[in-house]
Amino acid sequence: MTAGGDAPPSDLVRDHYVVCGAGPTGRKVIEELSVTGRRYTVVEQDAAVVARLRHVVPAEILFEGDATDEDVLLRAGVDRARCLVTTLADDKANLVVTVTALGLNPRLRVVARGTEEEQWARLRREGALVVSPNHIGGRRLATTMIHPAATSFLNEMLAAPSDLPVRFEAVEVVPGSEADGKTLDELRVFERTGLLVVACRRGTEGAFSYNPPGDTRLAPGHRLVVIGDWHAVDRLAAIAGRWE
């Protein structure tokens, strides 16, 4: 996959990520997409924020405008996108972005920042996955107190500068792929890619099986959660089907 900085013009981008809102949360999203080699486009309404972004985000993937506007989302390629994340400060605005984006691309995965708990049910009902910075921050604080060593590992993994950043990633098994019908032992994932399979899930709603045994037989729709660098994930995607 191509990093945002190497992305082609927006009218050629497909299967990419659309980031709506480039405030403090949105900028972290952009940073992670860049580090892990994803294609993306950015929509931001504030002219001052856009001016600052022009120093780090290529002009052809940066769109100044209102993310609730259909025309602006279409300019950012939402109809061809894989996923949209909306990080606007107001949950009602995130709700409008969700409804508008899914109206333009019903297959789109939408992730919405949620700060007002009373709005979360509406966001979910309209098809968004809701992420609460307050909940995540609180859990992270508690984890740091209770499990400092594990938290230090995660912090170092996410923050360490590297051309090959290590991340948790997911790969989906598709019909007709080499992984279809084989067991994990038969695939020899670690020997062939250097990736550790830490969990396996059937579909998008099933329970995760952690540290799945080698005799786990894979079928279309299985998601393999792995840890490693994204070049290795590319190798696994060639075996199993595609990145999540």
C-alpha positions in Angstrom: 0.0 0.0 0.0 1.1 3.5 -0.7 1.8 6.1 2.0 -0.3 9.3 1.9 2.7 11.3 0.9 3.1 9.1 -2.3 -0.6 9.1 -3.1 -1.8 9.6 -6.6 -4.3 12.5 -7.4 -7.6 12.1 -5.7 -9.5 11.1 -8.8 -7.3 8.1 -9.1 -7.4 6.9 -5.4 -9.5 3.9 -4.7 -10.0 1.7 -1.6 -8.6 4.5 0.5 -9.4 6.2 3.8 -11.2 9.5 4.1 -10.4 11.6 7.2 -13.0 14.2 8.1 -11.6 16.8 10.5 -7.9 17.5 11.0 -7.9 18.8 14.6 -5.8 17.1 17.3 -7.5 13.8 16.9 -7.7 13.9 13.1 -4.0 14.7 12.9 -3.1 11.6 14.8 -5.3 9.6 12.5 -3.4 11.1 9.5 -0.1 10.4 11.1 -0.9 6.7 11.7 -2.2 6.3 8.1 1.0 7.8 6.8 3.3 5.7 9.0 1.5 2.4 8.1 1.4 3.1 4.4 -2.3 3.7 3.8 -3.7 5.8 1.0 -5.9 8.6 2.3 -7.6 11.9 1.7 -8.4 14.7 4.2 -11.4 17.0 4.5 -11.0 20.1 6.7 -13.1 23.2 6.9 -10.9 25.5 8.9 -8.7 27.5 6.5 -5.9 28.0 9.2 -5.8 24.3 9.8 -5.7 23.6 6.1 -2.8 26.1 5.7 -0.8 24.2 8.3 -1.6 20.8 6.8 -0.2 21.9 3.4 3.3 21.5 4.9 2.8 17.8 5.6 -0.1 16.6 3.4 0.1 16.7 -0.4 -2.2 19.3 -2.0 -3.9 16.7 -4.2 -5.3 14.7 -1.3 -6.3 17.7 0.9 -9.8 19.2 0.5 -10.9 22.4 2.2 -14.6 22.3 2.8 -17.5 21.1 5.0 -17.4 17.3 5.5 -21.2 17.3 5.8 -21.5 18.5 2.2 -22.0 15.7 -0.4 -19.9 17.5 -3.1 -16.9 17.9 -0.8 -17.0 14.2 0.2 -17.3 13.2 -3.5 -14.2 15.3 -4.3 -12.4 13.4 -1.5 -13.4 10.1 -3.3 -15.8 8.8 -0.6 -17.7 6.8 -3.3 -14.5 4.8 -4.0 -13.2 4.7 -0.4 -12.7 1.7 1.9 -13.4 3.6 5.2 -14.2 7.1 6.5 -13.3 8.4 9.9 -15.1 11.5 11.2 -13.4 13.3 14.1 -15.4 16.5 14.2 -15.8 18.1 17.6 -19.6 17.9 17.5 -21.3 14.5 17.6 -24.3 15.8 15.7 -22.0 16.9 12.9 -20.4 13.4 12.9 -23.9 11.9 12.6 -24.6 14.0 9.5 -21.2 13.0 8.0 -22.1 9.4 8.7 -25.5 9.5 7.0 -24.2 11.6 4.1 -21.2 9.3 3.4 -23.2 6.1 3.7 -25.8 7.5 1.3 -23.0 8.0 -1.2 -21.3 4.7 -0.6 -23.4 2.1 1.3 -20.4 -0.3 1.4 -18.3 2.2 3.3 -17.0 1.5 6.8 -17.5 4.5 9.0 -15.7 5.2 12.3 -17.0 8.2 14.3 -15.5 10.0 17.2 -18.1 10.2 20.0 -17.9 12.5 23.0 -21.6 12.8 23.9 -22.9 9.4 25.2 -26.5 10.3 24.3 -25.6 10.5 20.6 -23.8 7.1 20.4 -26.9 5.0 19.9 -27.9 7.2 17.0 -24.5 7.0 15.4 -24.5 3.2 15.7 -28.0 3.0 14.4 -26.9 4.9 11.3 -24.0 2.5 10.7 -21.0 4.1 12.4 -18.5 2.4 14.7 -18.2 4.8 17.7 -14.8 5.5 19.4 -14.8 7.5 22.6 -11.5 9.3 23.3 -12.7 9.7 26.9 -13.3 5.9 27.4 -10.1 5.0 25.6 -8.1 7.5 27.6 -9.6 6.3 30.9 -8.9 2.7 30.2 -5.3 3.5 29.1 -4.7 5.4 32.3 -6.0 2.4 34.3 -3.9 0.0 32.3 -0.8 2.1 32.8 -1.4 1.9 36.6 -2.1 -1.8 36.7 0.1 -3.2 33.9 3.0 -0.7 33.4 5.3 -3.2 31.5 2.6 -4.1 28.9 1.7 -0.4 28.5 5.3 0.5 28.0 5.5 -2.1 25.2 2.5 -0.7 23.4 3.7 2.9 23.8 7.1 2.0 22.4 5.6 0.0 19.5 3.4 3.0 18.5 5.9 5.7 19.1 9.2 4.2 17.9 10.4 5.8 14.6 10.9 3.2 12.0 10.7 2.6 8.2 8.9 -0.7 9.1 6.6 0.1 12.0 5.3 -2.8 14.0 1.5 -2.9 14.4 -1.4 -5.2 15.1 -3.1 -5.7 11.7 -5.9 -8.0 10.3 -6.0 -9.9 7.1 -9.2 -11.4 5.7 -9.3 -14.8 4.1 -11.1 -14.6 0.7 -12.6 -17.5 -1.5 -10.0 -19.2 -3.7 -7.0 -17.9 -1.8 -4.2 -20.2 -0.8 -5.4 -19.9 2.8 -9.0 -21.0 2.0 -9.5 -24.4 3.5 -6.1 -24.8 5.1 -5.0 -24.9 8.7 -2.7 -22.4 10.3 -0.1 -25.1 10.6 -0.3 -25.9 6.8 0.1 -22.2 6.0 3.2 -21.8 8.1 2.5 -18.1 8.6 5.5 -17.3 10.8 8.0 -19.2 8.7 6.8 -17.5 5.5 6.1 -14.0 6.7 7.6 -13.5 10.1 4.1 -12.6 11.5 2.7 -13.9 14.7 -1.0 -14.8 14.6 -2.4 -13.6 17.9 -6.1 -14.0 17.2 -8.6 -15.4 14.7 -12.2 -14.4 14.1 -14.9 -15.7 11.8 -16.6 -12.7 10.1 -16.9 -9.3 11.7 -19.2 -10.2 14.6 -17.9 -13.5 15.9 -15.9 -13.9 19.1 -12.1 -13.7 18.8 -10.1 -16.9 19.4 -6.9 -15.8 21.0 -3.6 -17.7 20.3 -5.5 -20.0 17.9 -4.1 -23.5 17.7 -2.3 -24.7 14.6 -5.2 -27.0 13.6 -7.6 -24.0 13.2 -9.0 -24.5 9.7 -9.6 -21.3 7.8 -12.5 -20.4 5.5 -13.6 -17.2 3.6 -14.5 -14.5 6.1 -11.9 -15.5 8.7 -9.8 -12.6 10.0 -6.3 -13.3 11.1 -5.0 -10.7 13.6 -1.2 -10.5 13.4 1.6 -8.5 14.8 4.5 -7.3 12.5 5.5 -4.8 10.0 3.3 -3.8 7.0 5.5 -5.3 4.3 5.1 -8.7 6.1 1.3 -8.1 6.2 1.4 -7.5 2.4 3.0 -11.0 2.1 0.3 -12.5 4.2 -2.4 -10.7 2.2 -1.0 -12.3 -0.9 -1.5 -15.7 0.7 -4.8 -15.1 2.4 -6.7 -12.5 0.4 -6.6 -8.9 1.6 -5.9 -6.5 4.4 -8.9 -5.9 6.6 
